[in-house]
């Protein structure tokens, strides 16, 4: 058997269970099974005395003899009760299934090892369906000193695929492939980094000899996983730089200078630094692929606009793609203001653009008279043809799939320069993994005159105080957001919902003295835009909304953000919502409203937000608390890898080491053409054979 052999050929699997494994866990081959790693281990080196056990211990191990056996009940309600002694105390062991099998195999007065959870019935401790093994069993058969536990599903358990069977299948799989196993990392790398062999790592991840060997196995497997992810990403970058020429944009002219010199403020040092990086990229003859990170309100859009104006000064067109119509309209309004009086022509294209306007727009695009087009995913429609697209800005890029970006990228014969922007701060380890083939810029300063937002935490019983504070702010001429996690009341959740919230707000702030807008994701787009515009124009004092406003509302006069049921939101999302205020010169406030009862994690989130405005610190904490897969806004469509063992929140140093090794290899051999790197090239091809080739798309 090989790693590619279907698991149905392992003893105890067969076609039916193989189909179940595939459906429930994505396992189809022996290789898949061996990379189905345990999620935790139980120490089987310790034996408890019966008198030491109690239900809170979880799994325990006992050694002793069965002294009695009795069968009670009738037909399907039968149960087999055995009396087990460790020589000093007795306990009952109960089986409701497999009774005949147990009766035939258990011998009284013979020593056994029991492994299971202790429970209490009629004030007496017992064990229900423990594992029963003779002592001194062969460790590879599943009674090692540390026993692996695997993620499972109800369907797997109901079909007899127990932890014990999973362990036996892993042992069988190792025995079947061990003789013909091929190493997946070069010997030189293993020796230099003191990594164990792959087969030794697989043995010790599933059947650890001891805790030290387990740590070494985990280090080896995590390193390999991170190494090949980095190798794939950075080789793509090498390929792009060697084969993809970019337009050389060296001229700074009227379009750039007009905008730059009429700015009513100085750029921050961070903005200047990033603009310098962009100028270097677009002027060196290679295609730019740069990720621009910066907190909400840090001035990313202005930097992106100045980059686009460099392209326009060099005879090219530019476009900016936003994930929502609201955000596209916002960009269009702010960019039109910044380019007013200049020769730069700016257009907007969204799903609601009228047909007659589209016709004029398409004509001016194709003849080159339209310099900068701002829009939503409507930009990637087939009818949108640029005369000479040279610079593409993608805002909040995690909201676009790779396929969508590829279609925009292909709208020019020579690939345009790409600037990807995100206001979701991404921890360094995650950025290296999600965007490892992009160059990364960070704007880590707020524009001058902005004050840090004050964050406060109140519970439901303090609502009248919060209403009083809102009233004071409105009387000062300010506006207020009130955000809810749900639109309608849910039977399963008792969180405040928007409909009830809107009623309570309008009762507390009645017209005609106060006016309230309501905005949520289930409104028709024209109704949403109408209510949003009332608030943006200052005609309503309060906007009651769901988190639809997280991206794309810039109202400098709004100085208070009240987030209801804040415990319901994730850290990054709360930080994004908070960033909707603090856009003007006035002191702004974010109020987190919660119930009295909160989980420990929810309390940690709120405390961190009240003590920090640093988006990167918050993102790192979010990564630790929730893991990379759940991070708000960082999971992108078309991601070509799946972390099976590495954890980006914990394995940052290992990731840095893997990347350093990859950079060293690719510096010497960018396309892995040397014979000494044939193993790496072959393994990378194996790993990528099922992935779509996005190597030329940012």
N, C-alpha and C positions, 0 to 999 in steps of 0.2 A: 504493500500500500504506500501511497505518497500523500503529500499535503493536499493534493487536488482530488483525492478519492472521495466519493460521496459517502457521507456518514451512515447511509443505510447498510453498508457492508460491515460496519462494526457490530460485533456480537451484542444482541440486546436492543438493536435499533430497528432495522427493517424499513420498508418503504413507508408504512403508515406513520411511524414515529419520526422518520426523516422529514416527511411533509410537515409535521407538527413543529419540529425544530425550526424549519425554515420560516414558517408562518409566525411563530411566537418570538423567535430570537434571531432570525436572519442567519442561522447556521446551516450550511449545506455541505461543507467539506470538512475533512479532518483538520485542515489548516484553520478553518473558521472556529472549530471546536477548541483547538489549542489556544486560540487568541480570545476565547471567551473566559476572561480572567475573573478570579474570585473577587467579591467586593469586601469580604472580611474573613478573619480566621478565628477559630476557637482553640484555645490552648488545651490540648488533650494530654498534657504531661501530668496534670494534677488529678488525683482521685479524692473525692469528698467522702467523708463519713456521713451516713444517713442523718445523724443528729445535727450536722452542720448545714443541711440543705433547707432552703425556703424558696417560695415562688419568685422572689425578686432577683435571684441569682441568674436566671436565664438558663442556658444549657449547662448541665453538670455531668460529671462522669463518676460512676460508682463501680466498685469491684466487689463481687460476692457470689452467693449461690441462691438458686430457687429451692425453696423447701416445700412448696405446695402449689397445687393447680386446681381450679374449679371452674366449671362452665355454668353460667346462669342465663335465664331468659329463653325465649323461643323464636324460631324462624329467623327473621331479619333483625330481631332485637337481642340476639345473643351477644354475650360478652365473656371473654376469658380473663379470669383474675388469677394472678400468680403472687405468691408471697416471696419476697426477696429479702435476704439478710446479708449484712456485712460482717456478721459475727457478734455484733453488739446490739444492733437495732434492726427492726423489720419495717418494710413498707410494701404497699400493694403496687403491682404493675398490671395495667389493664389494656386489653386489646379488643377492639370492636370489629376489626377487619383482619383477613388472613389468619383466622383462628386455626383452621385445619393445619396450615403450614407451620404455625408456631407449635401446636400440639405435637406434631410429628418430629420436630427438630430440637425442642428444648428438653434437656435431660436434667432431672432433679439431682441435687447434691453435686452438680458439676460447676466449676468456676466459670463465670461470664463477666464481661464488661458491659455495663449499661450506659447509654449516652442519650440524654433527652432533657426535657424541661419538667421541673417539679411543679405540681399543682396541688390544690387542697380540695378535698371533697368530704363532706360531713366532718369537718374539723380534723381530718387526717390527711397527711401528705401522701401523694401517690405519683406515679408516672404513667402517662398514657402514650402508647405506641413509641417507646424508646427504640433506638438501635440496640441490637443485642449481638455481641461479637465474642468469640472465645478470646482470651488474652493472648498477647504476643502474635497477633496477626501480622502478615507481611505489610509493611508501611505503604508500599506502592498500591495496595488494594484498598487503601482508604482509612487506615487507623494510624496515621502518622501522629507525631506529638502535637502538631498544629494542623487542625482540619479546616480545609477551605470551605467557604459557603458561597454559593453562586446565586445571582439574581434569577428568579423563576417567575412563572405565571400560574394562575389557577388551572389553565388548560393543561400545562405540562404536568403539574402535580396530579391532576385528576386522571391522567393517562399513565400513571405509574413512574413518571420521571422524577424521582426523589433526589435529594442531595447525595444520598449514598450511590445511586445509579450514575449521577453526573460524575461523581468522583471516580467510579469504576471505569466509565467511558474515557475519562481523561487519561487514566493509567493505561488502558488498552491502546489508546491512540498513540501515546508516547512509545510504547513497546513496538507498535506496528511500523512507525516511521524512523525510529532511532538509528537503525543501521544505515539508511540511505540519506540521512539528514544533511542538507547543505547550509553552511554558515552564510549569514546575510550581511555581515560587516567584515571589512578587510582585517586580516590578522594584525597588521601594523597598528590599526586603530584600537583593537582590543588590547594589545600589549601596552601601548602608550597610556591609555586611559584606565587600564586595569579593570576591564570589563570581562565578565564570565562569558563562556560560549552560549550560543542561542539555545542549544538543546539542554544545557545545564540550567539555564534560566527558566526554561519551560518546566523542567522537572521541579525546580524549587519554588516556582510560583504556584504550582498546583499541589505539590507535596513537599513543603519546606522541611529541610532537615533540622533547622533551628531558626531563631529570629534573625541572626546575622546573615544567613544564607538567603533568607526571604528578602532582606533589604538589598542585598547584592543583585538578586534576580530582578527586583522591581527597578533598580537603577539601570540595569542593562536594557530591559524592555522599554522603559520610558525614554531612555536616550535614543534607542533605535527609532522609536515612533516619531520623536521630535526631529531627529536628524533627517529622516526621509521627507518629512513635511517641508523642512527648510531647504533641503536639496532640490525638491520639486519647484518650490517658489523661486529660489535664487537662480536655478538653471533657466527657468522661464525668463527671468530678467536678463540673464546673460544672452539668451537667444534673441530677445527683443533688441537689446543694445547692439548685437552684432549684425542683425539682419534687417532691422527697421530703421531707416533713416527718417529723421524728423525735419520739418521745415525750420530753417535757421532764421530766427526773428531777432535782428540786432538793432533795428532802427527805433528810436524813440522820437515821436513826432507830434503833430497837432492834436490828435485825439487824446493821447495820454496827457500831454502838457496842459491842455485846457482844463481837464478834470482835476489833475493834481494841484495846479496852482490856484484853483478857485475853492478848494476845500476850506471850510470855515474853521478847521482845527488841524493840528499837527498829527501825523501818524505816530503811533506808539513805536518804541524801539522794536518790539516783537513784530509789528506789522512791517516795518522797514526790513527787518532780517528776512522774513518770509518772502517779501517782494524781491529781495536780492537773490534768494534761492531760485525763485521762478525765472527771473531774468537770466540767470546762469543756465538753467535747464533749457530754455527755449532758444538760447543763443549758441548752443554747442553742437548743433547739427544732429542731435539724437532726440528721439521722441520722448517728451516729458510724461511721466506717470507719477504724480505726487499726491499724497494724502495730506490735506490741511485740517488739523484738529484745532478746536478752540471753543471755549465755553460760549454759551448763549450771550450775545451782546459784545463779543470781543473784537468785532470788526472784520470777520472773514469775508463778507460779501464785498466790501470795498477793495480788499486785496485781490479778490477774484476779478472784479471789474477792471482794476488797473492792469492785471495780466491780460485780460481780453483786449484792452485798448492797445497794448503793445502789438498783438496780432493784427488788429485793424490798421495800425500805423504801418504795418508791413504788407498791406494789401490783402489781408485775409478777413474772413468772417468769423464770428464767435457765437456760441450759444450757451445758455444756462438752463439746465433741466432741474426742476423742483418736483417733489413728490405730490404736492397738493395744489389745487387751483388757488387756494387762499395764499399760499406761500409764493406762487408764481406772480400773482397780482401784487403782493407786497414788494417783491424784488423789482418788478416793473416800475412801480411807483417811486421807489427810492433811487433806482438807477436813472430813471428819466429826470429826476430832480438833480442828480449829480452831474448829468451830461447836458443839462439845459444850456442853450446858447452855443453849444459846440457843434461841429459838423457830424457828430456821431448819430446815426439813425437807429432807433431802438424799437423793436416790435414785440408783441406777445401773442402766443398761440396756446390755447387750452381747448378742452372739449367743448366749451360753450361759445367759442369764437364763431361768429356768423359766417355763412357760406360766402357771402359777397366780400367780407373782410379777408377771408382765407385766400380768395382768388388773387386779390391785390398783394397780399403778403407773400404768396408763393411766387408771384411774378418778380417782386422786388428782391426776393431771396436768390432766384435763379439768375437775375441780371446783375446781382452784386450791389445794388443800391441800398439794401438793408444790411447794416453792419452787424447788429447784435440782436439775436432772437432769444427771448425768454419764454419758457413754457413748461408744460407738464410732459407726461409720456406721449402726448400728441406730437412731440418733436420727432419721434421715431417712426411715424406713419410714412408709408411709401411715397405719398405725394409731396413730402417735404424734401426738396432738393436744393442744396446750397451750391453757389457758384464756386466757392473755394473756402471750405471750412478749415480753419487752422487752430482753433482753441475751443475746448469743450469744458464747461464747468458742470459738475454733477453735485447737487446739494443734497445733504442727508442721504448719501449713496446707499446705505444699507436697505433703503426702501425700494431699491431697484434691483431686479435680478440680473445676473451676468448676461443672459440672453438679450435683455433690453438694452444694456449698455453696448453690447456687441453691434447691435443694429445701428446705433448712433455713431459708433466708431467707424463703421464702414461707409459713411456718407461722403467720403472723400477718397480720391485715389491714393494720396499720401496721407497716412494716419495723422489726425490732429493731435495736438498736445492735450493731455488730460489732467485736469485738476479736480480731485474728489474732495468734497468738504463734509465735515460732520461736526455737529454741536454736541454729540454724545462723546464725552471724554473716554478714550479707550486706554486701559492699562497697557503699559509697555509690552508685557508678555503677549497680550491678546493682539495688539497691533502687529507684532512681529509674526504672528501666526495667521491672522486674518488677512493682513495686508503686507505680508513679508516681501513681496516683489515690488512694492511701491516705496518711493522715498517719502519720508514723513517730515512734515513741518508742524510746529505747534505755536499758536498764538497764546501766550500765557500772561498777558496783561490786559486789563480793562482800559477803555479809553479814558482820558482825563476828565474829571468832573463827575464821574460816576461814584456813588456811595455804595458800600457793601450793603446787601440786603440783610435786615434783621429778621431772624427766624424765631418763632415762638410756638410753644405747644400748649394747647388747651383741651380739656375734655368736654363732653356734652353738657355737663352741669354748669359750665362757665359760658354758655352760649350768649346770654344777655350781655355779658361784658364785651364779647366779640362784636355783637350788634352795635353796642354803644361806640366802640372804637371805629367801626365802619362808618357810622353816622358822623363822627368827628372828621374823618378823612374826607368824606363827601362834601361836608360843609366848607372844607379848605379848598374845594375845587378838584379833588382827586376822584379817580374811578377805581372800582373794585371787581376782581374776578372771584367767583365762587365755583369751585370745581367738585364734581361728584364722580364716583367710580362707576355707577350704574345708571341706566336710563329709567327702567321700570323696577318696581319692587320684585325681589326674587324670594321665592319660598325658602330657598336654602340659605340665603344670606340676609342678615339683618342690617346691612350697611345702609346708610342714608342714601336715598335715591333722588335723582334729579327732579322727578315730578313733584314729590313731596317737598323737596327743597325749594323749588320755584314758588310753591304756594306759601311756604313759611316766610320766604324772603319778601314776597309781595305784600304779605300781611304786616311784616315788621317795617317795610319801606314802601308805604302806599303811594299811588299816584294821586294827585298831579305833582306832589312835592318830589317824588322819586320816580325814575323810569328804569325798567329792567329788560335786558335782552336775554334770550335763551338760545343756546347753540348746542347741537349734538349731532352725532354721526348718522342718525336716521332721518334727519330733515332732508328735504329736496335741496339741491345745491343752491338754487336761487333764493330760497328762504333763509338758508344758512348765511349766504353772502349778504342778504339784506340786514339781518340782525347784527351780523359782525360789523357791517359798515356803520350802523347806528352807533355802536360802541366806539369804533375807531374815530368817528366824527364828533364824539363827545355828546351825542344826543341822548344816550342812556348812561345812567350812573353805575349800574351793576350788570355784569354779564354772568349769568348762571350757565354753566357748561359742563360737558364731560371732558375727558382728556383729549378730545379732538383739537383743543387749542394748544396742545403741547408744542406743536410746530406751526409757525406761520402767523403769529399775531404780534405786531410791534406797535404798542400804544404807549408812548412815553408818559402820558398823563395818568396811566393806571399804576397806582403805587401800593395796592394791597392785593395779595393773593390768599384766599382762604381755601384750603384743601380739606374737604369733608372726608371722613373715614380714611385718613391718611395712612392708616395701617394696612389698607388694602392695596396700596401702590408699592412698586419696587423703588429702591434707592435712586437709581438713575432717572426714573420717570419723575419722581418727586423733585429731583434737582432740575430737570428740564422744565417742569411746570413753574417752579420758583423763578426760573430765568425769564418768565414772561413779564415780571415786574423789574424795577430797577433800570428801566431803559431811559429814564430822564434824569434831571439833576436833583429831584426831590428825594428825601429818605423814603425807601420802600420797605415793605414788611411782607413776610410770608407766615401765615398762621396755619399750623397743622392741627386739625381737629380730629380727635380719636375718641373711641369709647373708653370706659374705665378699665375693661379687661383687654389686655394686649399680650401677645406672645413675647417671649424674651427677645426674639429676633426683630420683631416690629419695634419694640422699645429701643433696641440698639440703633435701628435705622433712624428713628426720630431724633434720638440724642445726638447722633453724628451730624445730622443736617442742621440741628440748632447750634452746633459748635463749629461748623466748617462751611465755607462757601467754595472750597477748592474742588472743582469738578473731578480732577484726577485722583485726589485722595478719596473722594466718594466712589469713583469707579473702581478703584483698587479694593475698597471695602465691599462693594457689591460683588466683585469677583470672588472674594473670600466667602461671603455669606451665601451666594446663590449659585456659583459655578458659571463657566463661560457660556453654556448652552442657553441659559435663561437671561443673560444680560440684555437689558432693554436696548434694542436698536443695533446689536452687533451680529446677529445671526443672519448671514446673507444667503440668498438663494444661489445654488450652484457651487456651494462649498465642496471641494473635492476630497475632503478627508473627514475622518471621524475618530476622535480620541478614544482609544479603548482602555488605556491605563494611565497616561500622563494627565496631570491636573495643572492647568495654567496658573491657578491661584497658589499652588505649592511648589511647582517645579520650575520657577523662573531661572534659577541658577543653571539647571540642567539644560534648559532651552538656550540660554546664552552660550553654554559650552558647545551644544550641538551646532548652533549657528556659526560660532567661531571656527569650528572644524570644517563646516561646509564652505565658508568664505575662503579658508586656506586652500582647500582642494580646487575650488572654481577659479581662484586667482591664477593657479598654475595650469588648469585645464578647463576653460569655461564651458565646453560642450561635452566633457567626459569622453574625449576621443582616444586618450592614451590607454594602452593595454592594462596598465596597473589599476585603472578605474572601471574595467569591464564588469566586475561584480556589481559595483554601484549602479552603473547604467542599466544592467539587466534587471536588478531588483526594482529600480525606479520604474522601468517599463512595466514590470509585473504589477506594481501597485497602482499604476495609472491606466492599466488596460481597460478598466470599466468606466473611467472618468471621461467626460466630454473634454475636448482639447480647448481650453480657454487661454492657452499660453500667450496669445498675442492680444488679449483683451485685459484692460485694467480692471 
